[in-house]
Amino acid sequence: MKPMRGLYGVTPDEANSAHLLSRVRGALAGGMRILQYRNKSANAALRLEQATALSALCREFDATLIINDDLELAIAVDAGGLHLGGEDGSLAAARARLGPRKRLGASCYRSLDNAERAIAEGADHIAFGSFFVSTVKPGAVRSSPSLLTEAKQKFKVPVVAIGGITLDNAPVLISAGADSVAVITALFGAPDVTIAAAKFNALFCGNSGQGGNLP
């Protein structure tokens, strides 16, 4: 399994598949190597269409595609992994279906106990948040960057930070221990997605002596 470090892009809800693919290609060109497909407003047919196209695009750039909350879709498009929230099904069952070579992420919110359970059930990376005000989940309870430090000290798996992350506030989370920062708006809503992706990945260069997912 490839190292998990750097920018972790999360797709916005987008009905226009051509526009979505164009933005994702731009982010991949800028060095993004982890992408989560998340579209809460699309029907099953559109989700399959978009996920299939994104799977092919990610393979073109040797990037990992992770599907949000839909095990069957992840299997159907042979995605690189799956991400489950706290109420999105059994991690153990998902791991059994996916096998050992696919990534399995879990939303742990503000809880180290959640993370410990997730890892025991087969998660190979854990996500915490929300750290800042998010337009996607404006009512989410805030987490402290110190949670990332505690998680890195306690667990041996990659730690992902999510929630309102921008180029300005990401360094605080990276310094606290985030292996990846999951970004929606500040990436895909940027005037130039390629430049935004490169700038996010550049934040990881030199941190803890490691580089980000730069080409």
Buried (B, 14 or more C-beta within 10 A) or exposed (E): EEEBBBBBBBBBEBEEBEEBBEBBBBBBBBBBBBBBBBBEEBEEEBBBEBBBBBBEBBEEBEBBBBBBBBBEBBBBBEBBBBBBBEEBEEBBEBBEBBEEEBBBBBBBBBBBEBBBBBBEBBBBBBBBBBBBEBEBBEEBEEBEBEBBBBBBEEBEBBBBBBBBBBBEBBBBBBBBBBBBBBBBBBBBEBEEBBEBBBBBBBBBEEBEEEBBBBE
